[in-house]
Amino acid sequence: MKIDHQKTTPEAAHAALELSDSVALLRKYHLYAFASNIEESAPVESNLSFAEGVHRMASKAVAIANLKARERRHDRAKLPHPRGALSEGVFSMLRGVPGDFSDHWRSDEWIINGEWFVFTGKSGAGKTWWLTALAGSALDRGVDVVYFTENGLLSAWHRSCREGREKRLMDDVTKVGVLIIDDIGVNNVSLEDLHILRFIVGHRCGEESLKPRATLWASCNELNTWSAVWGEGLSSREAIIATQIQQRISQNSTALCIRAPSSAVL
C-alpha cells in the first residue's frame, strides 16, 4: 500500500502502515486470498482502530495456519509413539554425550548443520524414545521429519518403484529436514537394498547434494557390526558395498550408547 505522507494525517499514515504489515504477514505465510481481500476492501482513509482489528485477525489466521501445518508435519512424520520431553535428567542416560548437548539438541543447531547421530543400545533401552523426542523438537520448530524402520524404508522403496512413485519417496528421504531410520543394521539385505542405502547415505551426507542433512539412526547392534549383518549371504565383492555404507555413516555420525532402560525415560 502506498502512503502519501503529504496528503494524509499521521493517524491515517500509521493505519496504512499497520495494514501493510498485516498484508505482508499474510503473504509470508502464503495466505494470499486473505491478503488480497484486505487490499481490495480497505478504505482509502483507514482509521487506526480498523487497521489494528485487521492486524489481530491476520495474526490469528497465521497462528491457525501454523497449527494446521504443524499437525500436517506430525501426521506426515508417522512417528511410532508420542514423544517424550528433552529434560535435563534424560541426558545422563547417554554415554558419549558432551556436557553441552542438552542445549545443543534443544536448539535447531544440529538440524541447520545437518548433523548425524547413531543411537545404540539393547532392545528396550529407549532408542526409539530418543528418536521421537528429537523428531518432536524438530517438528515444533517447523522442520519436516520422516520416520522409517530399515525394513519399512526398503519395502516402501520397492513398492514405490513398482507403482511408479519412486521420485516422491526419493525426495522424502534425501531432502527432508530430519530423516530417522530405526532398527538399522539388524537384518541381512539384498544387493539391491544395499544400493538403495548407499544412494540415501550419499545424498544425506552431502556427497551427492549441496549440503548434509540431519539424520538419526538407531540399532540394537553396534555400528561396527552393521556391514557384517547386511552382507551375510552376499559375495565378498558385493559385501564391500555394505562396508562402504557403514564407513560413511561412521565418519559422519556421533555415536551414542543408551545405558538406561526405557522405563527410566518414558
C-alpha positions as CSV (number, residue, x, y, z in Angstrom):
1,M,0.0,0.0,0.0
2,K,1.3,3.4,-1.0
3,I,1.3,6.2,1.5
4,D,1.3,9.9,0.5
5,H,2.6,11.5,3.7
6,Q,1.9,15.0,2.4
7,K,-1.9,14.3,1.9
8,T,-2.7,12.2,4.9
9,T,-2.9,12.6,8.6
10,P,-0.3,10.9,11.0
11,E,-3.1,8.6,12.2
12,A,-4.1,7.6,8.7
13,A,-0.4,7.0,7.8
14,H,0.0,4.8,10.9
15,A,-3.1,2.9,9.9
16,A,-1.9,2.4,6.4
17,L,1.4,1.0,7.7
18,E,-0.4,-1.3,10.0
19,L,-2.5,-2.6,7.1
20,S,0.7,-3.1,5.0
21,D,2.3,-5.1,7.8
22,S,-0.8,-7.3,8.0
23,V,-0.7,-7.9,4.3
24,A,3.0,-8.7,4.4
25,L,2.5,-11.1,7.3
26,L,-0.3,-13.0,5.5
27,R,1.7,-13.3,2.3
28,K,4.7,-14.5,4.2
29,Y,2.6,-17.5,5.4
30,H,1.0,-18.0,1.9
31,L,-2.4,-16.7,2.9
32,Y,-2.7,-14.9,-0.4
33,A,-6.5,-14.8,-0.7
34,F,-6.9,-13.2,2.8
35,A,-4.1,-10.6,1.9
36,S,-5.9,-9.7,-1.4
37,N,-9.2,-9.2,0.4
38,I,-7.6,-6.8,2.8
39,E,-6.0,-4.8,0.0
40,E,-9.3,-4.7,-2.0
41,S,-11.7,-3.9,0.8
42,A,-9.6,-1.4,2.9
43,P,-11.0,2.1,2.8
44,V,-8.8,4.8,1.3
45,E,-8.5,6.7,4.7
46,S,-8.3,3.8,7.1
47,N,-8.5,4.6,10.8
48,L,-6.2,3.1,13.4
49,S,-8.8,1.0,15.2
50,F,-9.8,-0.6,11.8
51,A,-6.1,-1.3,11.0
52,E,-5.4,-2.8,14.4
53,G,-8.5,-5.0,14.1
54,V,-7.3,-6.3,10.8
55,H,-3.9,-7.0,12.2
56,R,-5.4,-9.0,15.1
57,M,-7.4,-11.1,12.6
58,A,-4.3,-11.6,10.4
59,S,-2.2,-12.7,13.4
60,K,-5.0,-15.2,14.4
61,A,-5.2,-16.5,10.8
62,V,-1.4,-17.1,10.8
63,A,-1.5,-18.8,14.1
64,I,-4.2,-21.2,12.9
65,A,-2.3,-21.8,9.6
66,N,0.9,-22.6,11.6
67,L,-1.1,-25.0,13.9
68,K,-2.5,-26.8,10.9
69,A,0.9,-27.0,9.2
70,R,2.3,-28.4,12.4
71,E,-0.4,-31.1,12.5
72,R,0.3,-32.0,8.9
73,R,4.1,-32.3,9.7
74,H,3.3,-34.6,12.6
75,D,1.0,-36.7,10.5
76,R,3.5,-37.0,7.7
77,A,6.3,-37.9,10.1
78,K,4.4,-41.1,11.1
79,L,6.3,-41.4,14.4
80,P,5.8,-44.7,16.2
81,H,4.5,-43.3,19.5
82,P,4.1,-40.0,21.4
83,R,7.4,-38.2,22.1
84,G,9.0,-37.6,25.4
85,A,10.5,-34.3,26.6
86,L,14.2,-33.5,26.4
87,S,14.6,-32.7,30.1
88,E,18.0,-32.4,31.8
89,G,17.7,-35.8,33.5
90,V,17.5,-37.9,30.4
91,F,20.9,-36.7,29.1
92,S,22.7,-38.6,31.8
93,M,21.4,-41.8,30.3
94,L,23.5,-41.4,27.2
95,R,27.2,-42.5,27.1
96,G,29.4,-40.4,24.9
97,V,27.4,-37.1,25.1
98,P,29.3,-33.9,25.7
99,G,28.1,-31.8,28.6
100,D,26.6,-29.1,26.4
101,F,24.5,-31.4,24.3
102,S,21.3,-30.7,26.2
103,D,21.3,-27.1,25.0
104,H,22.6,-28.2,21.5
105,W,19.6,-30.5,21.0
106,R,17.1,-28.1,22.3
107,S,18.2,-25.6,19.7
108,D,18.0,-26.1,16.0
109,E,21.8,-26.0,15.5
110,W,22.1,-29.8,14.9
111,I,19.4,-29.5,12.2
112,I,20.9,-26.5,10.5
113,N,24.4,-28.2,10.5
114,G,23.0,-31.4,9.1
115,E,24.4,-33.5,11.9
116,W,24.1,-37.3,12.2
117,F,23.6,-39.3,15.4
118,V,23.7,-43.1,15.8
119,F,21.8,-44.4,18.9
120,T,22.7,-47.9,20.0
121,G,21.6,-50.0,23.0
122,K,19.8,-53.1,24.0
123,S,16.2,-53.7,23.0
124,G,14.0,-51.7,25.3
125,A,16.8,-49.2,26.2
126,G,14.8,-46.3,24.8
127,K,16.4,-45.7,21.4
128,T,13.0,-45.0,19.7
129,W,12.1,-42.7,22.6
130,W,15.1,-40.6,21.8
131,L,14.4,-40.6,18.1
132,T,10.8,-39.4,18.6
133,A,11.9,-36.8,21.3
134,L,14.3,-35.3,18.8
135,A,11.8,-35.6,16.0
136,G,9.2,-33.8,18.1
137,S,11.6,-31.0,18.8
138,A,12.3,-30.6,15.1
139,L,8.6,-30.6,14.2
140,D,7.9,-27.9,16.8
141,R,10.5,-25.7,15.0
142,G,8.7,-26.2,11.7
143,V,11.1,-28.8,10.3
144,D,9.8,-31.7,8.3
145,V,10.6,-35.2,9.7
146,V,10.3,-38.6,8.1
147,Y,10.5,-41.8,10.2
148,F,11.2,-45.3,8.8
149,T,12.5,-48.5,10.1
150,E,15.1,-50.0,7.8
151,N,12.7,-52.8,6.7
152,G,9.9,-50.2,6.3
153,L,12.0,-48.0,4.2
154,L,13.3,-50.7,1.8
155,S,9.8,-52.1,1.4
156,A,8.3,-48.7,0.7
157,W,11.1,-48.1,-1.8
158,H,10.5,-51.3,-3.7
159,R,6.7,-50.7,-3.7
160,S,7.0,-47.1,-4.9
161,C,9.2,-48.3,-7.8
162,R,6.6,-50.8,-8.8
163,E,3.9,-48.2,-8.7
164,G,6.0,-45.5,-10.5
165,R,6.1,-43.2,-7.4
166,E,9.8,-43.5,-6.6
167,K,10.6,-39.8,-7.2
168,R,8.4,-38.7,-4.3
169,L,9.9,-41.2,-1.9
170,M,13.4,-40.2,-3.1
171,D,12.7,-36.6,-2.3
172,D,11.3,-37.5,1.1
173,V,14.4,-39.5,2.2
174,T,17.0,-37.3,0.5
175,K,15.7,-33.8,1.1
176,V,13.6,-33.9,4.3
177,G,14.9,-31.8,7.1
178,V,15.3,-34.7,9.5
179,L,15.4,-38.3,8.4
180,I,15.1,-41.1,11.0
181,I,15.9,-44.7,10.3
182,D,15.2,-47.1,13.2
183,D,16.2,-50.7,13.6
184,I,19.0,-50.4,11.1
185,G,21.8,-53.0,10.7
186,V,19.8,-55.8,12.3
187,N,18.8,-57.8,9.2
188,N,20.7,-59.1,6.2
189,V,19.6,-57.4,3.0
190,S,19.9,-57.9,-0.8
191,L,22.4,-56.3,-3.1
192,E,19.6,-54.1,-4.5
193,D,18.8,-53.0,-0.9
194,L,22.5,-52.0,-0.4
195,H,22.4,-49.8,-3.5
196,I,19.3,-48.1,-2.1
197,L,21.0,-47.5,1.3
198,R,24.2,-46.2,-0.4
199,F,22.1,-43.8,-2.5
200,I,20.4,-42.4,0.6
201,V,23.6,-42.2,2.6
202,G,25.4,-40.4,-0.2
203,H,22.7,-37.8,-0.5
204,R,22.1,-37.2,3.2
205,C,25.8,-36.7,4.0
206,G,26.2,-34.1,1.2
207,E,28.3,-36.2,-1.2
208,E,25.5,-36.2,-3.8
209,S,23.9,-32.9,-2.7
210,L,24.8,-29.4,-1.8
211,K,24.8,-29.9,2.0
212,P,24.5,-32.6,4.6
213,R,21.0,-33.1,6.2
214,A,20.2,-34.1,9.8
215,T,19.9,-37.9,10.1
216,L,19.2,-40.1,13.1
217,W,19.9,-43.8,13.1
218,A,19.1,-46.4,15.8
219,S,20.1,-50.0,16.2
220,C,20.4,-52.7,18.9
221,N,23.7,-53.7,17.2
222,E,26.9,-51.7,17.4
223,L,27.7,-49.6,14.3
224,N,30.8,-51.6,13.6
225,T,28.8,-54.8,13.1
226,W,26.2,-53.5,10.6
227,S,28.2,-54.3,7.4
228,A,28.6,-57.9,8.6
229,V,24.9,-58.2,9.2
230,W,24.0,-56.6,5.8
231,G,26.5,-58.6,3.9
232,E,25.6,-62.1,5.2
233,G,24.9,-64.3,2.2
234,L,26.5,-61.9,-0.3
235,S,29.8,-62.5,-2.2
236,S,32.9,-60.8,-0.8
237,R,32.8,-58.4,-3.7
238,E,29.2,-57.4,-3.0
239,A,29.8,-57.1,0.7
240,I,32.2,-54.3,0.0
241,I,29.2,-52.0,-0.6
242,A,28.0,-52.8,2.9
243,T,31.4,-51.9,4.4
244,Q,31.4,-48.6,2.4
245,I,27.9,-47.7,3.7
246,Q,29.0,-48.4,7.3
247,Q,32.1,-46.4,6.9
248,R,30.2,-43.4,5.6
249,I,27.8,-43.5,8.4
250,S,30.6,-43.9,11.0
251,Q,32.6,-41.0,9.5
252,N,29.6,-38.6,9.5
253,S,28.0,-39.5,12.8
254,T,28.3,-39.0,16.5
255,A,27.7,-42.5,18.1
256,L,25.8,-42.5,21.4
257,C,25.1,-45.6,23.5
258,I,21.9,-45.6,25.7
259,R,22.6,-47.2,29.0
260,A,19.2,-46.8,30.7
261,P,16.1,-49.0,30.4
262,S,13.2,-47.4,28.6
263,S,11.2,-47.3,31.9
264,A,13.6,-44.6,33.1
265,V,12.8,-42.2,30.3
266,L,9.2,-43.0,29.4
